[in-house]
Every structure is written in structure tokens, then in C-alpha cells.
């Protein structure tokens, strides 16, 4: 956050005397933030002085700050993990030491909130060890008032926290709207940014650090920066993506040993028990700006090369087990960022942990995250990898609430997404299933034709991605799409710093988003019904999504027409057509209405009969 933004925050100083024997004669607590519904509110305590690199005690493992925030009504109540924040201004000062300790709340309700501090010291107390209360700090209590939010538009504080509600789609706690995501899976190295403190690359040729230079022009006056103007490129990139109507971006928070080998939250790549306060505060500025721009944050917690055990090096935390390194890593990320309103925790990209290791990791996240954000995992794109991983995690077998789907073959997308939508529901816990990586690792989503003079010669086209990734996912009951950029194309998954390279793809995604919004499609009440259009084997010929007796969407990847089985359905229906390529209003084809009771021909599209179309059949 820049100095101008910081000055605008409402600050409340509270000096409290502990009821326990006093060591700190008076403990100073700073409650900061806008103090409005959905926050965030930050509680900062003057506590023990420490340095990032201290070992005895280690400020990350050997102190445990937890703050319980409770609404005056008694509900909700959140036990929030806290963290060491150096001098409290590390994003600007790059401080490595100090006496500031923090916890964050995003309050659901207006009115009075009470807090009580637990502050312990002991060997590895933050990750399960024994500890003793710190006199003068443990037991501190106080309160503050929360006013209604005044946010509107894309700012997620106008919507509230995005929650898993036992359905295939998440719902905002404030607005009660359901969520479909559309946006960028690439670059996975988004945080490998020259403007972040202590950010280096071990692979300068394959994984160079980014400047995000093409997006500096998208930064706007009043947007955050740090350290005298740093951050404009990445902040501008988020502005651009938001301006194109997208609502998600993803990133690895740890990729040591991986394709980029240039992102880690520690003071040093191989020191997994000491965290970089200034870098993480700078990450937080970017994430908070993403929230204000309507962005869902996809935290990918590990990469293929470091998620599970490897014989060649020690980049994996605890060799894939839920040990001290992994527990601390999860606690630190949750403490610093879980107050953000829309995010998911992805256990790992192409995760190589065993099923039991993933169960353990998911359980620890569920136990530590007070807000219970969505928990997903990602696997290899071939079918055996799906079965080996997801088959052991659905239902009550794990704390997972979703799946981040990769398909090795683009043409498998619809079938794979549909399978896990159905299987998770049959297992008693419907998953939020999204398509986050498409086709072979080489290809993914190409740049727009002609971008920078590039002419594509291999892999699926942007039209193929629109048909079989975007609409193939949505018509399977999937929760949305993030586009992966491969590695043979310009602006690929490792080096991309120009999201304008996929301008047309964002346009196709926005058209889909706007269709569901503008036409008031109750997608959360709909399910796949391919058999109604003569496709019981779920091939890529035509798809159907239905709210039986009320609304039917029929997608035709190659245009033409289809018959819709309305046997057993009474009443009259209108027939209109939506253009997935250009978006816009519904249009009229060769047939405008049909009566239920039998199979009906839907007629021909308004034009371009060999292109993809969506037919909207709605009860009159």
C-alpha cells in the first residue's frame, strides 16, 4: 500500500493493561483499516523485538499469536493466526526486524466486535509445540465498531466473502450471488517480479524475472505502489485483466526447483523456516488491489517439482509430508492473506504428493483457515492421474471442496469436468470443478493470431479453446476457466508479462460471463443433460445444460441444428440464439418457439451456420 493510501485509513489506538502479571507495563494495540463490513481490519501489537533470521527464538516458529474476533451477537467468531511483521512498514522500509505483530479480520457483520489475544512462546509453538503465555500480551482484549460497507462495482467488498456452500458453485456471503470464474492461469511465475524485495531467479534464461513493462501504462493515479513508485507494471496488469471483464488470476507462491525457480516467500530459497516480511507485505499489496478490482486469487501452493518427495534435492517441504516446514508455510500464508474475500488454496500444480499426504495437507488448511476458503488440488492431465488422485479425495475422504482440472487433450475437457461434477455429487459433497489447464504442456492457449507477428503452427487454436475449454466446461456444470499459455508460444506460461497477447480469448470469456449475467441464467440450479440432445456418451458434438421444465441451453460447437427432447414437458418455449464469438443480445433463428411434449427441432442459427452457437430455450 502506498503512503497516500495508508494515510486514508482509519486508525484507532487502544492502550490496554493486561490482567496477567505485567512484563510489558502497557501493551499498545493498533486497530487499523476502514473499519467497515468485509474490511479488512488489521490488529497490530507491540510485542517481542525480533529479526527475520533469528533462530533462538525463531519469530516464525517459536511464537504463536492467535486472535479471537467475535461479533457482539456471539456469531461469527474467528480464531485468526497472526504473524511477525518486522517494523510494521516493511513493504516500504524493507525492514528485517522490529516488534510489530499482526492479525487480520474481514468482518461479516456491522456493529461491535470484540477481540482477545493469545500470545505464546515456546519451541515450535506455532506449529504444534508446547508454549507458555507471554505476560503482558497474552489475554489482551478490546473492541471496535464496524460500519456498513460503502463499496460498489467490481470491488469484492461490495459482495462479501466467497464461500463454499455445498454446491458446484461458490456464493458471495453478502450479495448472495453465485460465482463463475474467467481469467488467467498463466504465468505461473506471476510473482517473479523485479519490484518485489529479494526476488531472484535460479534459471535466468528459462525463468527470467518480470518487469510487467507492457502494463505500466495500465497503472492509474491513486493505485498502490511501494518504495517510491515500484509495482506499477503488475498493478497495471491486474487493472488490464479486470478491465477486460476477467475475475481471476493464479500464481505459484513457491516454485523452487521448478520451471521458473524464481518464487519463494523465505529470506533465502532453501531456508524454509524464516520468512521475508517485506516481500510478503508487497505481495499483499498486489493481492489486496486484485480484490478491489474484482479478482479471485488462485494460490498454487507448490509445483510439480517440489510438491512431493524427490531424491535429487530438498526443495520439497518435509518430503511431501505435513511436517514443520509445510505447517509453517501454510500458517504464514493463511495469517497474511486469508482475510481476502475470494481465493482458493490449491495444494499443488501437477501435485506429486500421495493421496494421504494431500489429505493431511488439506486437513491442516481447513483447521487453520478461519474463513474456510475453497481447497482444491491439481493433477496431471491424463485420465489415470485423475483417477489416482481425485478418486481418493472425493466425498468424506478429504477436506477438498473442489478440483483444478488439467486435460492433456483439449477434447477431453467436457468429459473430464462432467465426470468429477457427477462423481463428487454422488459422493455426497459436490465439488467446485474448474478447468485450469488445457491440452499438452507445450501448447495451452496461444496468443491472438498475428500477435507480434507470430503465426501459430501447432496446437489448438483460440477457436478450439473457446469451444471445448470454455463452453465445454460451462456446459458440463463446471465453475469456470483459467487459461494456460503453454511454453512453445510467445508470452508463455513462464515468461508472460503481456496479457494483451490473449486479447481475443479474454473477449470470448467475457462474452460468456456477460451472457450468464445479462440473461439471468440460474446456472447454480442447472445440470448437464446431454442425452436430451442425442449425446448420451458426452461427446463433443453438442452439449445441453438444463433446468428441467424451465430452461435449456444447447451449445453447438460446429453450428447447424439439433433436436431437443421435451417429452414429458408441457407448455410453450421460446427459441433464441447467442453468438459465443461476438456476444451481445440474443438473436432469432429460423424457429422462434416450440411446444413441449415431444422432441423438437430447434431450427437454424441466424447466420454463419457452420460456426458455434448457443441455443436458449426458455419457458414462456
N, C-alpha and C positions, 0 to 999 in steps of 0.2 A: 504494500500500500504506500503511495507517495505521501509526502509531508502535508500537501493540501488536503488529501482525503483524510489523513489521520486527524487533522485539526477539526474536521467537521464532525467527528464522533462525539457522542455524548459521554462524558466521563463522570463517574461517581466515586469519590474517595470515601472509604469506610475504615476507621481505625478501631480495631476490636481487641479486647483483652481476653485472653484465653481463661477458661475455667480450670485448666490443669496447671500444675506448677510452672511458673514462668521461667523461660530461658530467654526468649526474645521479649523484652519488657512490654512492648506493644507491637503487634503484628499489623502491618499495613496491607490492606486488600484493596485493589483497584478493580472496580466493575466497569467495563468499557464496552462500547458498541452503540448502536442506535436505540437499544432498549425497546425494540418493537417486536411484535409477533414474528416468529421464524428467524429472528436475529441476523447474525449470530451475536451472542453475548460472550465476552471474554472476562474471566476472573484471573487476575494476576496477584500473586502473593510474593512478598519479600521473604525469601526463605534462605536456606543454606547457600553460601557462596561456593561455586564450583567452576570447573573448566571442562570443556568437551572431552579432553583426553585424560582426565583423572581416572585412576584405577582403584584407589582405595580411600574413600568410596568412589565408585563409578556413578555419576549422576543419573545415568540411564537405567542401570540395573539395581543399584543399591538404595535408591529412594523410590517410594511408591506414593505418589499424590493421586488421590481419587476424591472427587467432589460429588456429593449427592445433591441434586437440584430437585425440589419438589414444589409443585404448584400449591397454592393455598387451599385448594379443594381436596388435596391429597392425591390427586391423579392428574397428569402423569408424574412419575418420579424417576429420575435417571441417575444412575451411578456412572459418572463420566471419568475416564482416566485422564490424568494430567501429564505434564512433561516439563523438562528443563528448557528454559527459553533464553539462556545466557543473560544479556543485559536488557532484554525485553524489546530491543530495537535492532535485532541482528540483521534483518533484511537490509537496513541502511548502514549500519555500523560495521558489519562483518565480525561482530564480537564473537569470541570463543569462550568467554567466561562471564560470570555475573551471578546475581542472586534472585533472578526472576523465575517464577514457576507458574504455569498456566493450565487452565482448563476452559473448554468452550461448551456453550449450550446454544441450541437453536430451539427456543421455547414455542411450544404448540399453542399456548393459551395466553390471553391478556390477563392482567391482574398481578397480584403479589406472588413472587417466587422466593422460596427460602433455600438456603444452601448450608451444607455442613461439610467441613473439610476432614478428610482422613489423610494424615501425612506420616509415613513410617520410614524408618531406616533400618537396613539390615542386608546381609549378603544376598544378592539376587532377589530381594523382596518384591521387586516389580514384576518378576516372572515366576512367582510361586514360592520363594524362600520365606523364611521367618523374619519378622521385623518388629521393632519397638516404636511406639509413638514418639514423635518429636515434640517435646514440651514447648508450649507456647504457640504451636502451629496446629497440631492435631486437635480436632474438636472445635476449631473456629467456626462460627456460624454467623449468618446475617441474612439480609433480604434485599430485594429490589423490585421495582414495578415495571411491568411490560405494557406498552401501549399498543393499539391496533397497528397493523402494517399499513403503510401508505404506498406500497409498491404496486406497479401495474405493468402491463405489457409483457415482454419476454422475461423480465426478472422473475426468477423462480420463487422469490419471497412473496409474490402475488398468488402463488399456487399452493405453497406449503410443501411439506416433506413428501417425497415419492416413496410409496410403501408397497411391499408385497402383501396382497390381501387374499391369498389363497386362490387366485385365478391366473390365467395365462398372460395377464397384463397388469402392470403396476398402476396404482391410483394415487393422485395427489391428495394429501390429507386435508388441505384447505379447500380447494376448488371442487374436489371430488371428480375431476376429470381423469380419464384413463389415458395411458401414455403409449405412443408408438415412437420408436426412435429411428432417426435417419441421420447418417453422418459419416465420419472418418474413422476407420480402423488404423489408418496409416498417417504419418510414420510412427512405427512403434518406438522410435527414438526421439519422440517429440521433446522430451526433457533434456536431450543432449544439446544444450543451448549455451552459447558463449557468454551470455549475460548472467548466468547463474554462477554463484561463487563456487570455486573449487571443482569445476566441471572439466573433465579431461576425457580423452579417448585413447584406448589401447590399440585401436585399429584406424589410424588416421586416413588410410586410403579407402577402406571399405566403409568405415563409420565415422566420417569427419563430423566435427561439431557444427551446429547450425547457427546461422545468423538470423534466419527468418526474414532476410532482407527484402524479398519481394512484397512483404506485407507491412513494412514500416509505413507505407502510405495509407494503410487502413487504420492506423492508430489515430485516435481523436483527442482533441483537447479535453482535459478532465479525466481521461483514462489513467489508470495507475501506471507508475514506473517505480524504479528503485535506484538508489545510488546515482543521482543526477542524470536521470533520463534513460537508464537501462530498461530493457524489456519491451520496447516499442514494437519490435518485429513480431514476437509471439503474441502479445496482446492484440496487435493488429490482425494477426492470422485468425484469432478467435472471433474478432469483430467480423471479418470477412465471412467465415463459415456461418455465423449466426445470421448475417445479412442475406445469405443465400437460403435461409429458411431451415438450415440444419439444426439439430438439437443434441448432438453427441460428438465427443471425440475421445479417443483412447490413447493410452501411453503405458509403457513399462516404467515401473519405479525401481527396478533392479535388473540389469542385463549383463552383469559381469560374466565373461566367458562366452557371451552370445554373439549374435551377428554384428551388433554395433559396439559392444563392450565399452559403453560410454555414459551409463546412467547408474548411479548408486547414491543412497541417502547418507552414507557414512563419511567420516572425516577422511578415510582412506578406503580404497576399493576392497581391501582384504581385512579391514578391521570392522567386524560386524557388531561390535558392542559399544561403539562410540559414534554418535550421530552429529551431523553438520547442521547446527542450528540456523545459520544464516541462509544456507542453500534451501533448507526446508521451509523457512519463512518466505523465501522468494517463490518457491513452488506454490505456497499457499496463496500468494497474491494472484498468481495466474489462475488457480482453481476458483478463487472467490470471484474473479472477473468472469470466468466461464459461467458461474451460477447466475450472475447478473445479466448475462447475455443469453440465458435460457438453455444452458448446456448441461447435459447429463455427463458425468465423469466416469469413464471406464478405467478403473485401476487394474492393470495387469501386474500381478504381484511377483511374477517370476517368468522366466523364459525357458524354452525347451532345454537349453544347455545348462541351466542352473536350478531347475525345479526339483529334480531328484538326484540320487547319488550318481557320481561319475568317478571313475578310477583315476582320470588324468589330472585332476586338480581339486581344489577345495572350494569352488565357487558356490556350490550348493550349501544352503543353510542346514546344518545338522544332518547332512547326507539325506535330506528329504524328510527327516523325522520332525516331530513337534518338540524341538529342544529349545535351549535358552536363546540361541540366535534367532530362530523363527518366531518364538513368542515375543521377544523384544521388538522385532521388526513389525509385527502385526500391531502390537500395543502402541508403538510410536506413530504409525500411520493413522490408526484409529483415533488416538488422542489429538492429533494435529488436524485431521480432516473430516472426521465422521460427522461433525456438525453441519457440513454442507448438505444440501437438501436432496440432491438427486445424484446417486452414484451406485455402482456395484463393485464388489470385491471379486476379482477373477483370480482363482487360486494359481493359475499359471497358463501361459501361452504354450500350446502343444505340451501339456503337462506330462512329465515322466515319473511323477510320484506314483507309488502304488495306490490302489483304491483305499486301503486302510489309512495311509498317510494323508490322503485328501480328506477322508472323513474326519481325522483328528484335527487337521488344519481348519476345516470348515467349522467344526465344533468350537474351536478356540475363538474364531472370529465371532461366531454367534454369541458366545459367552462374554466377549469383551466389548463389542459394539453396542452401545446403549440404544441405538436407534434401529437396529436390525435391518440394515440395508440388504439389498439383494446379494446373494452369494452364488457365483457361477463357477464353472470350470470349462476349459478349452482342451481339445484333444486333437490328435491327428485326423486328417480328412477322410481316410479310408474307413470303410464300414467296420472292419474288425476292431479298429481303435475306438470307435463309438461304442460298440458292444462291450468291449473290455472295461471301459471307464464308466460310461453312463449307466450301464446295466447294474452296476454295484452301488450306485448312488441315488437312484430314484426312490421316491416314497420315503418311508421312515428309516431307510438305511443311512441317511446322512442329513446334515443341515442345509444342503444345497436347495436353493429355490429357483434355479434356472440353469440354462445351458447356453454356452457361447459356441455356436456351431461353425465348424470348418468343413468344407466339402472339397475333396481332391479333384472331383469332376463337377463343374458347374451344373451339369444336367442332373446331378443327384440332389440339388438343394431342396426342391419342393418335397421330395420323398423323405429325406432325412429329417427336415424340420417337422413335417407332419408326423413322422414316427414318434419322435420324442414328445411332441404335444400330446398325442394319444396315450403313449405308454405312461407318461407321468400322471395323467389324469386317472388312468386305470389303477395306478399305484396309490391313489388317494391324496396326492399332493401335486396339483397342477403346476408345472414349471413354466416360467417365463423363458421362452425359447427364441433366440435371435440368431440371425446369420451374420457372423462377424469376419469370415474369411472365405474367399471364393477361389475355386479352381486350384491348379498347381501353384506351388510356391513361386514359380518363375513368373507367372502371369498376373493373376488377380485382375484388377480394374485398370485398363490402360488410360493414358491421357486422352484428351479430346483429339480427334483426327486433325493433324496439322499443327498441334501444339509445338512451338519451337521448331517447326519444320519436320517433326517426327511423323513417320508413316508406319503404322503397325503392320507387322508381317506374320505374327504368330499369336496364338491365344485368343480367348473370347473377345468379342467387340463390345463397345459400350451398349449397343442394342441388345446383345445377348445378356449382358449383365442386367439390363432393365427388365427383360422378360423373365429370366429364370432365377436371378438372385432376388431382385426387388419384389416383383409380383409373385414369383414362386414362393417366397417366404410369406408374404402377406396373405396369400390365398390358402396357405397351409395353417393359418391361425398363429403365425409367428409374430413376435413382438417388434420386429423391425430389422434394419440392416445397417451395418457399418462396412464401408468399402475398404478392402485390402488392395494395395498397389503393386504387389509382386516385386521382382527385383531385376527383370530384364528391361523394363521401361524407364524412360526419363522420370525424374521425380518419384522414385520408387519407395518401397517401404522403409528403407534405411536412410536415404539421403533427402527425402522430400522436404522442401521448405517453401513450396509454392502450391497452395491448394487451388489456385486458379487453373492448374493443369487439368482438373476434373470438372470444370465449369458445367459442361453439359450433363454429366452424371448427377451433380447436385440439382440441376434443373429437373431431371426426371424424378428424383426423390422428392423434391418439393411439390411437384405435381401430384404425387401420390399422397403426401401428407395433407395437402390442401383439399384433395378430394374427400378424404375421410372426415376432415373438419368441416368443410363448407357444406357437404351433403348430409351432415349429421348421421354418419354411419355408426351404428352401435356395435362396433367390431368386437367388443368385450362380451357381447351376447351371441356372437355368431360362431359357427364351426364349419370346418371343411365338409363339403358334400359333393365330392367329385362324381359319385355314382349318379347323381341327378342329371349330369350332362354326358352320360355314357362313358365315363372314365373310371370304372371301379378299381383299376390297377394303379391309379395315381400317376399316370404317365404325363408327359409334358405337352400333350395335345390341347387340353383345355382344363381349366380349374373352376371350381364353384365354391363360394363361401356363402353360408346361408343362415338366416334367422327364420326357421321354417314358418311358413304360413304368412310371413310378413315381407321379407326382403331377401333377394338372391343376387349375388354378384357373380358374373360369369366372365372369366378372363380368357381371351383367345390370342395366344402368342403369335399365331400366323394369320390372324384375321378370319375372314369367312363368316360362318354362322354356326349355330349349334341348336340342338333341341334341349329344352328344359323340362324335366318330368315334374309336372304339377298334379299328378294323380293323387287323389285324396285331399286336395286343397280346393276349397271353394272360393268364389269371388273373382273380382276383376283386378288386373295388374297393368301398370304402365311399363313400357319398354323404352329405355333411353340408353344413350351410348356416351362413354367417356373416353377421351383421347389420352392415353398414358404418355405419349410423346410430347404433346404440347400443353396438356392440362386444359384449364378453362371450364366453361359451363357444359352441362350435359347437352347432348345433341340428339336429333331424331333420325332414326334409320328408316328402313323400308316398312317396318311394322311398329306401330305405336302402342298397342295394347294386346292383351291376351286374357283369356278366361281360364281359371283353374279347372281341374277335373280330369286332365289328360296331359300327355306330353305335347308341348307346344314348340313350334318353330319360332325362333327369335328374330328372324329376318336378317337383312344385310346391314352393314355399317353405313354411315352417311357418305363416306368417301374412302379412298385408299384401302380397298377391301382386302389387300394382301398384307396389311400392316396390323400390329397388335392393337386390340380394342378391349375395353371393359364394358360389358352389358349390365345395366342396372335395372332389375325387375322388381318393382315395388308395388305393394298393395295400394290400390286407390283409396 
